[in-house]
Amino acid sequence: MKYVLLIIGNLLLLSEGRGVWEVEEKVVLSEEQQKLAVEVLSLYLEVDSNQMVEHIALAQMVDSILRPREDSEKFEPAFIYQTMARVDSVARVGIELAMQNKPWVLLELLEKERKNFYIHPNNVIDNELGLHQLLVVLYQMCYENTKTAFTKIVPLIEITRLHIYTWELMRGEEHPYYLDVLADLLRCCIQAEEYEKAIEVGEEWCGRMEEDDDNYTASMVILGKLYGQVGMINKQKHCFRLVKNSPLFEKLNAMSLSELCE
């Protein structure tokens, strides 16, 4: 839950335009940000042997399901070990870059290598959120409140969304982070002006929320405004009709999408 809250906090700062666009040498990591980088990247340096066995077994199972029947090539566990070695090297370099206060170089490295981190056995949901939190911090430092910044963040949160959704399917229960992750993804899609994607996320977000939830009225107003943004007026009216009797409706409806996402 720690990294979920940190991501939400940094997204709020980014949406307020507190990120800075400066020449590379003027962007520096604070001591706290350096500590975050070291803490997050260190999570990928050691692997428990039992976890490694489980990870390979799961990878083999997924590969057997997804690989086309006509493809005779078998899954090779060596691929996982090769990826672990690469991620170990990247994480150590990343820690050095953070301590040398080279955020731009660190950002470029993590953008290039993040997919290898996802394959790593230690990439459990909490660790993945930490990795994404570090990337959000770096985007916050290197970009202002721009469409580009949020466009880069959307795929990160989408990965975690899919990761948690898979966890839910396997466990048969709702993950405690999922609604928060959907809310973050919705906010970023709106700021990135990816309205069709935002509608898809917003529909799931609202569908999972109880009517007595404190955020229900706001979520329906946001979804209604998104429908209006793409010309789906009948759906917009339906959303507003469901919450028009709420004492918060008039105030929320008078706000813009950007204001609702702050």
C-alpha positions as CSV (number, residue, x, y, z in Angstrom):
1,M,0.0,0.0,0.0
2,K,3.0,2.3,0.6
3,Y,3.8,2.7,-3.1
4,V,0.2,3.1,-4.1
5,L,-0.1,6.1,-1.8
6,L,3.2,7.5,-3.1
7,I,2.2,7.2,-6.7
8,I,-1.1,8.9,-6.0
9,G,0.7,11.7,-4.2
10,N,3.2,12.3,-7.0
11,L,0.5,12.2,-9.7
12,L,-1.3,14.9,-7.8
13,L,1.9,17.0,-7.7
14,L,2.4,16.4,-11.4
15,S,-1.2,17.4,-12.2
16,E,-0.6,20.6,-10.3
17,G,2.4,21.4,-12.6
18,R,5.1,21.2,-10.0
19,G,7.3,19.2,-12.2
20,V,10.2,21.2,-13.7
21,W,11.6,21.3,-17.2
22,E,15.2,22.3,-17.0
23,V,18.4,21.6,-18.8
24,E,19.7,18.2,-17.9
25,E,22.5,19.3,-15.5
26,K,20.1,21.3,-13.4
27,V,17.7,18.5,-12.6
28,V,18.9,16.9,-9.3
29,L,17.6,14.2,-7.1
30,S,17.0,15.0,-3.4
31,E,18.4,12.8,-0.7
32,E,14.9,11.3,-0.2
33,Q,14.6,10.5,-4.0
34,Q,18.0,8.9,-4.0
35,K,17.0,6.8,-1.1
36,L,13.8,5.8,-2.9
37,A,15.9,4.7,-6.0
38,V,18.3,2.6,-3.9
39,E,15.4,1.0,-2.0
40,V,13.4,0.2,-5.1
41,L,16.2,-1.1,-7.3
42,S,17.6,-3.2,-4.4
43,L,14.4,-5.2,-4.4
44,Y,15.5,-6.8,-7.6
45,L,19.0,-7.9,-6.5
46,E,18.3,-11.0,-4.5
47,V,15.8,-13.9,-5.3
48,D,14.5,-16.4,-2.9
49,S,15.1,-20.0,-4.2
50,N,11.5,-21.1,-3.5
51,Q,10.1,-18.0,-5.3
52,M,12.4,-18.8,-8.2
53,V,11.0,-22.3,-8.6
54,E,7.4,-21.0,-8.4
55,H,8.1,-18.3,-10.9
56,I,9.6,-20.7,-13.5
57,A,6.7,-23.1,-13.0
58,L,4.2,-20.3,-13.6
59,A,6.1,-19.0,-16.6
60,Q,6.1,-22.5,-18.1
61,M,2.3,-22.8,-17.5
62,V,1.6,-19.4,-19.1
63,D,3.9,-20.2,-22.0
64,S,2.1,-23.5,-22.7
65,I,-1.3,-21.7,-22.7
66,L,-0.2,-18.8,-24.9
67,R,2.2,-20.5,-27.3
68,P,0.5,-21.6,-30.6
69,R,0.2,-25.3,-31.0
70,E,2.1,-25.4,-34.2
71,D,5.1,-23.8,-32.4
72,S,7.3,-26.7,-31.3
73,E,9.8,-24.6,-29.4
74,K,9.8,-25.2,-25.7
75,F,10.1,-22.7,-22.9
76,E,13.6,-22.5,-21.6
77,P,14.1,-21.6,-17.9
78,A,17.5,-20.3,-18.9
79,F,15.7,-17.3,-20.3
80,I,14.6,-16.3,-16.8
81,Y,18.1,-16.7,-15.4
82,Q,19.5,-14.6,-18.2
83,T,16.9,-11.9,-17.5
84,M,17.8,-12.0,-13.8
85,A,21.4,-11.4,-14.5
86,R,20.6,-8.5,-16.8
87,V,18.2,-6.9,-14.3
88,D,20.8,-7.4,-11.5
89,S,23.4,-5.5,-13.6
90,V,20.9,-2.8,-14.5
91,A,19.7,-2.3,-11.0
92,R,23.3,-1.9,-9.7
93,V,24.1,0.7,-12.5
94,G,20.8,2.4,-11.6
95,I,21.8,2.7,-8.0
96,E,25.1,4.2,-9.0
97,L,23.4,6.7,-11.2
98,A,21.1,7.7,-8.5
99,M,23.9,8.2,-6.0
100,Q,25.8,10.2,-8.7
101,N,22.7,12.3,-9.1
102,K,22.1,11.6,-12.8
103,P,18.3,11.5,-13.0
104,W,18.1,11.9,-16.8
105,V,20.5,9.0,-17.4
106,L,18.7,6.9,-14.8
107,L,15.3,7.6,-16.5
108,E,16.6,6.6,-19.9
109,L,18.0,3.4,-18.5
110,L,14.8,2.4,-16.7
111,E,12.7,3.3,-19.7
112,K,14.9,1.0,-21.8
113,E,15.0,-1.9,-19.4
114,R,11.7,-1.8,-17.5
115,K,10.2,-4.8,-19.5
116,N,13.0,-7.0,-18.2
117,F,12.1,-6.0,-14.7
118,Y,8.6,-7.2,-15.3
119,I,9.9,-10.7,-16.1
120,H,12.1,-10.8,-13.0
121,P,10.9,-13.3,-10.2
122,N,10.9,-10.4,-7.7
123,N,8.4,-8.4,-9.7
124,V,5.5,-8.9,-7.3
125,I,2.8,-6.3,-7.3
126,D,4.3,-4.2,-4.4
127,N,7.8,-4.2,-6.0
128,E,6.3,-3.2,-9.4
129,L,4.5,-0.3,-7.8
130,G,7.8,0.8,-6.3
131,L,9.5,0.7,-9.7
132,H,6.7,2.7,-11.2
133,Q,6.8,5.1,-8.3
134,L,10.4,5.8,-9.1
135,L,9.6,6.3,-12.8
136,V,6.8,8.7,-11.9
137,V,9.2,10.7,-9.6
138,L,11.7,11.0,-12.5
139,Y,8.9,12.1,-15.0
140,Q,7.8,14.6,-12.4
141,M,11.3,16.0,-12.2
142,C,11.9,16.1,-16.0
143,Y,8.5,17.2,-17.4
144,E,6.0,19.9,-16.6
145,N,2.3,19.2,-16.5
146,T,2.3,18.1,-20.1
147,K,0.4,15.6,-22.2
148,T,3.8,13.9,-22.9
149,A,4.4,13.2,-19.2
150,F,1.1,11.6,-18.7
151,T,1.3,9.7,-21.9
152,K,4.5,8.1,-20.6
153,I,2.8,7.2,-17.2
154,V,-0.3,5.6,-18.7
155,P,1.4,2.4,-19.8
156,L,3.0,1.9,-16.4
157,I,-0.3,2.0,-14.6
158,E,-1.9,-0.2,-17.3
159,I,0.8,-2.9,-16.6
160,T,0.0,-2.9,-12.9
161,R,-3.7,-3.0,-13.7
162,L,-3.2,-6.1,-15.7
163,H,-0.9,-7.6,-13.1
164,I,-3.5,-7.1,-10.3
165,Y,-6.3,-8.3,-12.6
166,T,-4.4,-11.5,-13.2
167,W,-3.9,-11.9,-9.5
168,E,-7.6,-11.5,-8.9
169,L,-8.4,-14.2,-11.5
170,M,-6.0,-16.6,-9.9
171,R,-7.1,-15.9,-6.3
172,G,-10.8,-15.4,-7.0
173,E,-10.9,-12.3,-4.8
174,E,-10.7,-8.5,-5.2
175,H,-7.2,-7.0,-4.6
176,P,-7.2,-4.1,-2.1
177,Y,-5.1,-1.9,-4.5
178,Y,-7.3,-2.3,-7.6
179,L,-9.7,0.7,-7.2
180,D,-6.8,3.0,-6.4
181,V,-4.9,1.8,-9.5
182,L,-8.0,2.3,-11.7
183,A,-8.4,5.9,-10.3
184,D,-4.8,6.7,-11.0
185,L,-5.0,5.2,-14.5
186,L,-8.2,7.2,-15.2
187,R,-6.6,10.4,-14.0
188,C,-3.6,9.9,-16.3
189,C,-5.7,8.9,-19.3
190,I,-7.6,12.2,-19.0
191,Q,-4.5,14.3,-18.6
192,A,-3.0,12.5,-21.6
193,E,-6.3,13.2,-23.5
194,E,-6.8,9.5,-24.2
195,Y,-10.5,9.8,-23.7
196,E,-11.7,6.5,-25.2
197,K,-9.2,4.7,-22.9
198,A,-10.4,6.8,-20.0
199,I,-14.0,5.8,-20.7
200,E,-13.1,2.1,-20.6
201,V,-11.3,2.6,-17.3
202,G,-14.0,4.8,-15.9
203,E,-16.7,2.3,-16.7
204,E,-14.8,-0.4,-14.8
205,W,-14.0,1.9,-11.9
206,C,-17.7,2.9,-11.5
207,G,-18.8,-0.7,-12.0
208,R,-16.8,-1.8,-9.0
209,M,-17.9,1.0,-6.8
210,E,-20.9,0.8,-4.4
211,E,-23.5,3.6,-4.6
212,D,-22.9,4.5,-0.9
213,D,-19.1,4.9,-1.6
214,D,-17.9,8.5,-0.8
215,N,-16.4,8.7,-4.3
216,Y,-19.4,7.3,-6.2
217,T,-21.0,10.7,-7.2
218,A,-17.6,12.1,-8.4
219,S,-16.9,9.0,-10.4
220,M,-20.2,9.1,-12.2
221,V,-19.8,12.8,-13.0
222,I,-16.3,12.2,-14.4
223,L,-17.6,9.3,-16.5
224,G,-20.5,11.4,-17.7
225,K,-18.2,14.2,-18.7
226,L,-16.0,11.8,-20.6
227,Y,-19.1,10.5,-22.5
228,G,-19.8,14.2,-23.3
229,Q,-16.3,14.7,-24.5
230,V,-16.7,12.1,-27.2
231,G,-20.3,13.0,-28.1
232,M,-22.0,10.1,-26.3
233,I,-24.8,12.4,-25.0
234,N,-27.3,9.7,-24.0
235,K,-24.8,7.9,-21.9
236,Q,-23.8,11.2,-20.3
237,K,-27.4,11.9,-19.4
238,H,-27.8,8.5,-17.9
239,C,-24.7,9.0,-15.6
240,F,-26.0,12.4,-14.5
241,R,-29.5,11.1,-13.9
242,L,-28.1,8.4,-11.5
243,V,-26.5,11.0,-9.2
244,K,-28.4,14.2,-9.8
245,N,-30.0,14.1,-6.4
246,S,-26.7,14.0,-4.6
247,P,-25.9,17.3,-2.7
248,L,-22.5,17.2,-4.4
249,F,-23.7,16.9,-8.0
250,E,-24.1,20.6,-8.9
251,K,-20.7,21.5,-7.5
252,L,-19.0,18.6,-9.2
253,N,-20.8,19.1,-12.5
254,A,-19.6,22.7,-12.6
255,M,-16.0,21.6,-12.5
256,S,-13.9,20.7,-15.6
257,L,-12.4,17.2,-16.1
258,S,-9.0,18.5,-15.2
259,E,-10.3,20.0,-12.0
260,L,-12.0,16.8,-11.1
261,C,-8.8,14.9,-11.5
262,E,-6.8,17.1,-9.2
